Amino acid sequence: MASRNVAKKPRTFRRINPAPGAGRNSDTSDDDTTPVTFSSAIMHPQGVRRESFCDCYKHGRDAECRCGEEDTDFEWDWDSVNKSTATMVMADKREVKFHTDYSCGTAAARGSQPMVDHQYYWEIKMSTPVYGTDMMVGVGTAHMSLDRHRHTFCSLLGKDGDSWGLSYTGLIYHKGEATKFPGRFTQGSIIGVHLDMWRGTLTFYKNRKLLGTAYSGLTGKVLYPMVSSTAARSGMKIVCCRSFKTSLQFMCCQVLRKSVPPNLDVGAVLRLPPGLCGFLLNNLDWLMRPYTPDRPSGKRSRRGIKRSWYSAMEEDQDTTSSSDGVLDTKSA
C-alpha cells in the first residue's frame, strides 16, 4: 500500500501586544522563536551585543563582568534544598549553575522567599551563553515538581498550571500553551520581574526597560521565583531583589509613570524635591526610569519632546479641565 504524506498543521501562537515603544529601532526581531545552538551562541557574538545589558561579552570580558550588579543587600536567595538534582547553588546562594558536566534534561531552581500579598521586583542576569531547547525565568507554586523532567528537554516553567515562564526564545508559557512575547534574551541580558500580588499581574523587563505585562489572575496564590535551563554548563545570577507593601505612594508612582511619556524619566520631568527624588530612585528606579529607546521615532529630538511635555504640563496647570487630576500626555 502506498503511503500518503499528510501535511501537519502549523503551530500557531497568540500575539501579546508589547509595551508602548518596546522593540522600536531594535537591531533584532522578537518574531524569531527558534532555539539557539551552542555553536551559534559561542561563535556569533553579534546576537549578544544586541541583547546584552553591556558590552563586556562582546569584548570577551564576561568572566569579570559586574555590570548591573550594584545592589549589595538581597531579601532572598536560591533555595539549596528545593531544586533539581542537576542544579548547583553556588556558595553565595545568588548564582545557580545547571548541568555542570553535561545535560540530559531540564533543571530548575526556586527562590527561598514565598510571595503572597505585596509588591515584588527582582532581576536575573544571564551569566553564561544562552542556548539549547530553553532557558527560562518566571514563577511557580510549591506544588510544581522541579525534578520531574530531569530526563526530558522542555520548556519547564509554564508546562503545567502551577508555573508561569518567559523563554529566551521570545515566548511565554502557561499550562503548556506558548504565546509570543517581545522578550528574547541572551548572555549578559538582565531580566527584571515585577510580581504585583495586589492586582495579580506578572510583568517583565529586559535590560531595565519595560517589555509588558505577561500574566494576570495571580491574586490569592503563593508563588516563588524560579529559573530553568536545558543547556549544559549554563548559569543565572540574582542581581536585585526587593519587596514592599502596596501603598498609595506606589500607586501614585504607577499613575505618574503612565502619565509621563515613556521615553522620559519621571523624576527628571516632574522636578521633584531632591530628597523625594532620591527616595523614589532608590526604591522604585525600575518603575520610574524611561523604557523606550533613547532615539525617538521621526525627526523630533529628545530635547524637543521634553519641551513639548513641559509646555503641556504648564497648560494643564492653568486649566481645570481634567476631572481626575491626571496630567494629559497626548500632546507630548
SETISE-51852 format. One record per residue (C-alpha): residue in three letters; z, x, y. Coordinates in Angstrom, 2 decimals. Example, Ala and Ser with C-alpha at 12.3 -4.5 7.8 and 13.67 -1.06 7.14 Angstrom:
 rest       Z       X       Y
  ALA    7.80   12.30   -4.50
  SER    7.14   13.67   -1.06
# end
This chain:
 rest       Z       X       Y
  MET    0.00    0.00    0.00
  ALA   -0.98    1.38    3.37
  SER    1.95    1.97    5.65
  ARG    1.98    0.37    9.05
  ASN    3.08    2.14   12.21
  VAL    5.47   -0.11   14.06
  ALA    5.91    0.72   17.72
  LYS    9.55    0.92   18.72
  LYS   10.66   -1.00   21.75
  PRO   11.56    1.48   24.53
  ARG   15.20    1.57   25.53
  THR   15.82    0.10   28.96
  PHE   18.61    0.71   31.42
  ARG   20.01   -1.41   34.20
  ARG   20.00    0.48   37.50
  ILE   23.04    0.74   39.74
  ASN   22.39    0.95   43.48
  PRO   23.69    4.26   44.87
  ALA   25.93    4.64   47.87
  PRO   24.16    4.38   51.26
  GLY   22.34    7.66   51.85
  ALA   23.16    9.11   48.44
  GLY   20.35   11.09   46.90
  ARG   18.17   11.28   50.00
  ASN   16.49   14.56   50.85
  SER   17.52   15.79   47.40
  ASP   15.71   18.53   45.52
  THR   16.13   16.73   42.21
  SER   15.75   13.21   40.90
  ASP   18.53   11.38   39.10
  ASP   15.94    9.40   37.15
  ASP   15.61   12.18   34.55
  THR   18.26   11.44   31.91
  THR   17.03   13.99   29.36
  PRO   19.80   16.25   27.94
  VAL   19.59   19.93   28.86
  THR   19.30   22.61   26.17
  PHE   21.45   25.73   26.18
  SER   18.44   27.98   26.87
  SER   17.45   25.84   29.85
  ALA   20.95   25.98   31.29
  ILE   21.09   29.77   30.98
  MET   17.50   30.80   31.72
  HIS   16.70   28.35   34.53
  PRO   19.44   28.56   37.20
  GLN   17.37   26.60   39.75
  GLY   18.97   23.40   38.47
  VAL   22.40   24.94   39.03
  ARG   21.51   25.88   42.57
  ARG   20.56   22.32   43.45
  GLU   23.51   20.54   41.87
  SER   26.32   23.09   42.14
  PHE   29.11   22.95   44.73
  CYS   28.47   26.57   45.79
  ASP   26.02   29.45   45.28
  CYS   28.27   31.59   43.05
  TYR   26.48   30.50   39.89
  LYS   23.08   31.25   41.42
  HIS   24.16   34.83   42.13
  GLY   25.92   35.38   38.79
  ARG   29.45   35.24   40.20
  ASP   30.55   32.34   38.02
  ALA   33.37   34.31   36.37
  GLU   35.20   34.90   39.65
  CYS   34.17   31.68   41.45
  ARG   37.13   29.86   43.03
  CYS   35.16   27.70   45.46
  GLY   36.64   24.24   45.91
  GLU   39.94   25.25   44.33
  GLU   42.09   25.15   47.46
  ASP   44.84   22.92   46.03
  THR   47.91   24.57   44.52
  ASP   50.05   21.52   43.62
  PHE   48.95   19.27   40.75
  GLU   50.57   15.99   39.76
  TRP   49.26   16.09   36.19
  ASP   47.52   18.42   33.77
  TRP   45.78   18.22   30.39
  ASP   47.86   16.90   27.51
  SER   48.20   19.62   24.89
  VAL   49.12   17.06   22.20
  ASN   46.70   14.18   22.77
  LYS   43.39   15.98   22.40
  SER   40.66   16.66   19.88
  THR   41.06   19.41   17.31
  ALA   38.09   21.24   18.85
  THR   39.71   21.21   22.31
  MET   41.79   24.13   23.60
  VAL   44.13   23.61   26.57
  MET   44.48   26.87   28.49
  ALA   47.81   28.37   29.50
  ASP   47.86   26.84   32.97
  LYS   47.01   23.42   31.45
  ARG   44.45   22.86   34.22
  GLU   41.46   24.07   32.24
  VAL   40.16   22.96   28.86
  LYS   37.68   24.67   26.54
  PHE   35.61   22.81   23.97
  HIS   34.25   24.19   20.69
  THR   35.33   27.78   21.36
  ASP   33.35   29.13   18.39
  TYR   30.60   26.66   17.53
  SER   30.07   22.90   17.87
  CYS   29.75   20.38   15.05
  GLY   30.54   17.21   17.00
  THR   32.24   15.79   20.09
  ALA   35.59   16.92   21.53
  ALA   37.72   15.37   24.27
  ALA   40.83   15.93   26.36
  ARG   43.23   13.50   28.01
  GLY   45.35   13.82   31.14
  SER   49.13   13.74   30.89
  GLN   49.68   11.02   33.51
  PRO   49.20    7.29   32.84
  MET   47.61    5.49   35.78
  VAL   48.89    1.97   36.33
  ASP   49.00    0.28   39.73
  HIS   48.37    2.82   42.52
  GLN   45.53    4.85   44.02
  TYR   44.45    7.96   42.10
  TYR   41.97   10.68   43.01
  TRP   41.12   13.82   41.05
  GLU   38.35   16.39   40.82
  ILE   36.92   18.14   37.76
  LYS   34.90   21.36   38.10
  MET   32.29   22.35   35.52
  SER   33.30   25.95   34.82
  THR   30.63   26.74   32.20
  PRO   26.96   25.87   31.57
  VAL   26.43   22.13   31.17
  TYR   24.05   21.21   28.36
  GLY   23.77   19.53   24.96
  THR   24.00   15.92   23.88
  ASP   26.60   15.10   26.52
  MET   29.38   16.32   28.77
  MET   31.34   13.55   30.46
  VAL   34.07   12.70   32.96
  GLY   35.89    9.37   33.02
  VAL   38.94    7.37   32.00
  GLY   40.25    5.67   28.88
  THR   43.24    3.87   27.40
  ALA   45.78    5.28   24.97
  HIS   44.07    3.33   22.18
  MET   40.95    5.49   22.33
  SER   40.64    7.92   19.42
  LEU   39.77   11.38   20.78
  ASP   39.01   12.86   17.35
  ARG   37.02   10.03   15.83
  HIS   33.63   11.63   16.48
  ARG   34.56   15.25   15.78
  HIS   31.61   15.46   13.35
  THR   29.18   13.40   15.45
  PHE   27.28   14.35   18.60
  CYS   27.59   11.43   21.00
  SER   28.44   10.20   24.50
  LEU   32.10    9.67   23.70
  LEU   33.51    8.22   26.93
  GLY   32.22    4.68   27.07
  LYS   31.22    4.44   23.43
  ASP   33.84    1.72   22.94
  GLY   35.64   -0.84   25.07
  ASP   38.62    1.45   25.72
  SER   36.82    4.06   27.83
  TRP   34.50    4.40   30.82
  GLY   32.48    7.57   31.39
  LEU   29.95    9.36   33.61
  SER   27.44   11.58   31.80
  TYR   25.91   14.76   33.19
  THR   22.51   13.20   32.43
  GLY   22.96   10.59   35.17
  LEU   24.17    7.67   33.05
  ILE   27.43    5.73   32.92
  TYR   28.70    4.31   29.62
  HIS   30.97    1.44   28.56
  LYS   31.03   -0.45   25.25
  GLY   28.11    1.68   24.10
  GLU   25.85    0.47   26.90
  ALA   24.18    3.04   29.14
  THR   23.38    2.35   32.79
  LYS   21.55    4.59   35.24
  PHE   23.73    6.06   37.97
  PRO   22.95    8.72   40.63
  GLY   25.29   11.36   39.26
  ARG   23.60   14.23   37.38
  PHE   25.73   17.38   37.43
  THR   25.66   20.91   36.08
  GLN   27.61   24.18   36.07
  GLY   29.58   24.59   39.28
  SER   29.48   20.88   40.15
  ILE   32.72   19.22   41.24
  ILE   33.02   15.61   40.09
  GLY   35.52   13.51   42.03
  VAL   37.02   10.33   40.58
  HIS   38.79    7.60   42.57
  LEU   40.61    5.05   40.44
  ASP   41.74    2.10   42.55
  MET   44.14    0.14   40.36
  TRP   44.79   -2.33   43.20
  ARG   41.17   -3.55   43.13
  GLY   40.41   -2.32   39.63
  THR   37.46   -0.09   40.55
  LEU   36.30    3.36   39.46
  THR   34.28    5.38   41.99
  PHE   32.62    8.76   41.51
  TYR   31.90   11.63   43.89
  LYS   29.76   14.74   43.36
  ASN   30.46   17.93   45.29
  ARG   32.71   15.84   47.54
  LYS   30.02   13.36   48.51
  LEU   30.23    9.71   47.52
  LEU   27.99    8.57   44.66
  GLY   29.16    4.97   44.41
  THR   31.41    2.58   42.51
  ALA   30.52    2.57   38.83
  TYR   33.01    0.09   37.32
  SER   35.21   -2.85   38.31
  GLY   37.61   -5.15   36.49
  LEU   40.11   -2.42   35.55
  THR   43.16   -4.14   37.04
  GLY   46.11   -4.51   34.68
  LYS   45.12   -1.66   32.38
  VAL   46.93    1.62   31.73
  LEU   44.35    4.40   31.97
  TYR   44.26    8.19   31.57
  PRO   41.85   10.78   32.98
  MET   39.51   12.01   30.23
  VAL   36.70   14.50   29.69
  SER   34.48   15.13   26.67
  SER   31.83   17.59   25.53
  THR   29.48   18.28   22.64
  ALA   28.47   21.72   23.97
  ALA   29.73   24.91   22.33
  ARG   31.95   27.13   24.49
  SER   31.98   24.64   27.35
  GLY   34.82   24.13   29.80
  MET   36.13   21.98   32.64
  LYS   38.90   22.54   35.16
  ILE   41.14   20.32   37.30
  VAL   40.86   21.44   40.93
  CYS   42.56   18.47   42.61
  CYS   44.71   15.50   41.60
  ARG   46.57   13.15   43.92
  SER   48.12    9.70   43.79
  PHE   49.70    7.38   46.32
  LYS   50.72    3.75   46.65
  THR   48.29    1.21   48.01
  SER   49.26    0.67   51.65
  LEU   48.00   -0.88   54.87
  GLN   47.30    2.63   56.12
  PHE   44.99    3.36   53.19
  MET   43.20    0.02   53.57
  CYS   42.68    0.72   57.28
  CYS   41.16    4.07   56.41
  GLN   38.79    2.36   53.99
  VAL   37.68   -0.02   56.76
  LEU   37.19    2.90   59.15
  ARG   35.10    4.73   56.58
  LYS   32.85    1.67   56.19
  SER   32.64    1.17   59.98
  VAL   31.76    4.73   60.95
  PRO   28.22    5.84   60.00
  PRO   28.48    7.55   56.61
  ASN   26.96   10.84   57.79
  LEU   29.78   11.33   60.32
  ASP   33.36   12.48   59.85
  VAL   35.81    9.69   60.67
  GLY   38.43   11.97   62.22
  ALA   35.91   13.68   64.49
  VAL   34.18   10.49   65.63
  LEU   37.29    8.47   66.50
  ARG   39.02   11.40   68.25
  LEU   42.35   10.72   66.59
  PRO   45.54   12.48   67.76
  PRO   45.81   15.93   66.14
  GLY   48.91   15.02   64.14
  LEU   47.43   11.84   62.69
  CYS   44.10   13.53   62.08
  GLY   45.80   16.38   60.21
  PHE   47.82   13.96   58.08
  LEU   44.73   11.97   57.09
  LEU   42.70   15.07   56.32
  ASN   45.48   16.50   54.15
  ASN   45.86   13.31   52.14
  LEU   42.58   11.38   52.40
  ASP   39.99   14.06   53.15
  TRP   37.90   12.87   50.19
  LEU   37.63    9.44   51.84
  MET   37.23   10.45   55.49
  ARG   34.59   13.17   55.16
  PRO   30.87   12.40   55.58
  TYR   28.98   11.70   52.38
  THR   25.30   11.69   53.33
  PRO   23.00   14.74   53.63
  ASP   23.54   16.80   56.76
  ARG   19.91   16.31   57.73
  PRO   19.35   12.67   58.78
  SER   16.09   10.96   57.98
  GLY   13.43   10.67   60.68
  LYS   13.16   12.72   63.86
  ARG   16.57   11.88   65.31
  SER   19.03   14.75   65.30
  ARG   22.62   14.59   64.11
  ARG   23.70   15.00   67.72
  GLY   21.57   12.01   68.68
  ILE   23.22    9.86   66.04
  LYS   26.67   10.86   67.27
  ARG   25.67    9.99   70.85
  SER   24.43    6.56   69.74
  TRP   27.69    5.95   67.87
  TYR   29.81    6.84   70.90
  SER   27.70    4.51   73.05
  ALA   28.13    1.67   70.58
  MET   31.87    2.27   70.44
  GLU   32.16    2.12   74.22
  GLU   30.15   -1.12   74.31
  ASP   32.46   -2.68   71.71
  GLN   35.49   -1.72   73.78
  ASP   34.04   -3.64   76.73
  THR   33.36   -6.82   74.77
  THR   35.40   -9.13   72.56
  SER   32.54  -10.50   70.51
  SER   33.85   -9.03   67.27
  SER   36.24  -11.56   65.74
  ASP   37.77   -9.28   63.10
  GLY   38.21   -6.18   65.24
  VAL   35.89   -4.00   63.12
  LEU   33.51   -1.83   65.07
  ASP   29.84   -2.78   64.72
  THR   27.88    0.23   63.49
  LYS   24.45   -1.40   63.19
  SER   23.35    0.06   66.50
  ALA   24.01    3.55   65.17
# end
